Amino acid sequence: MRFLTLLSAQRRRFSDLSEQEIIALAISSEEDDARIYRSYAEMLRGDFPDTARIFDGMAEEEDTHRQALIDLHKRRFGDTIPLIRREHVAGFYARKPVWLVENLGLDRIRAEAAGMEEQAERFYLAAAERTQDADTRKLLGDLAAAEAGHQSTAEHLENEHLSDTARESEENSAKRQFVLTWVQPGLAGLMDGSVSTLAPIFATAFATQNTWTTFLVGLAASVGAGISMGFTEAASDDGELSGRGSPVKRGIAAGVMTTVGGLGHALPYLIPHFWTATITAFVVVFLELWAIAWIQNRYMDTPFFRAAFQVVLGGALVFAAGVLIGSG
């Protein structure tokens, strides 16, 4: 906390900046935004070439405005531009690092770009309202108008490069990547965690009729299965040839969902009364199996009743095995 306070104290207030520094700040901001857009374009070019061209065009627009600001600075203040960036000014809008956005999906990247322009426009408009100097007010107003123009340019470029066919193709590609990276391993983990832990949990429950012991067995089985499933998925395929995406992401999806699947019917055994806990666990198992069938139908295009029959039948068999073993 003290470090943040000291860092904030070292920043300049926007109201203390001279007109030359405001122009220099605008120049560096335009340059940073152009780099961000080019990074987005390069990142998307392989899978989404049409959207990549949109970001190429937006980067070129930023270059045009930066050059106009440089020309303005030369006319008014000379060739030496002060070094001042966003992080040097208290309260100035910040940009998220590219690596925080690149894994969030195509729509999220587009939304981030739109937010960049809107954020800059709002800042310049608010700054213009706070200044009393006519020339500074005009400069800030012009910058706000430029940012609003960037939004119009983005819409124009999107209409130019992103036809309905191209948009549909990119959306299908993004959906497929989401399914391969997150849904498929997550579904496999959920099925494994929900079904494979039925036998040890209910065998323990009916053998001991001790809810705390049953919960501990379920917790151990769920966490152990999650760790095993996560490492297995991550090590099975690096994603380079299959196109299934990052092994780390797939491992996390599989591991977490395996643990969740097992914990679903282990947690009811925190209830001290045996039959109350067991009946609650029955209901949770039923909901888990139908949720798995729904996910298979929604994302894997498996007919719902076929998926339900397969999952419910498999789960019922494992459940019955656990009850019989525990009762015996």
Salt bridges, closest charged atoms under 4 A:
ASP16 OD2 - ARG13 NE 3.10
GLU19 OE1 - ARG76 NH2 2.70
GLU21 OE1 - ARG12 NH2 3.10
GLU31 OE2 - ARG35 NH2 3.18
ASP32 OD1 - ARG85 NH2 2.52
ASP32 OD2 - ARG86 NH1 3.48
ASP33 OD1 - ARG86 NH2 2.78
ASP33 OD1 - ARG95 NE 2.90
GLU42 OE1 - ARG45 NE 3.60
ASP50 OD1 - ARG53 NH2 2.39
ASP56 OD2 - ARG45 NH1 2.90
GLU62 OE2 - HIS150 ND1 2.98
ASP63 OD2 - ARG38 NH2 2.48
GLU87 OE2 - ARG85 NE 3.77
ASP107 OD1 - ARG110 NH1 3.67
GLU112 OE1 - ARG108 NH1 3.11
GLU117 OE1 - HIS150 ND1 3.06
ASP142 OD2 - LYS138 NZ 2.92
GLU147 OE1 - HIS150 ND1 3.38
GLU158 OE2 - ARG167 NH2 2.79
GLU160 OE1 - HIS156 NE2 3.59
GLU160 OE2 - HIS161 NE2 3.95
GLU170 OE1 - ARG110 NH2 3.02
GLU233 OE2 - ARG244 NH2 2.84
GLU233 OE2 - ARG250 NH1 2.53
ASP237 OD2 - ARG244 NH1 3.71
GLU288 OE1 - HIS265 ND1 2.83
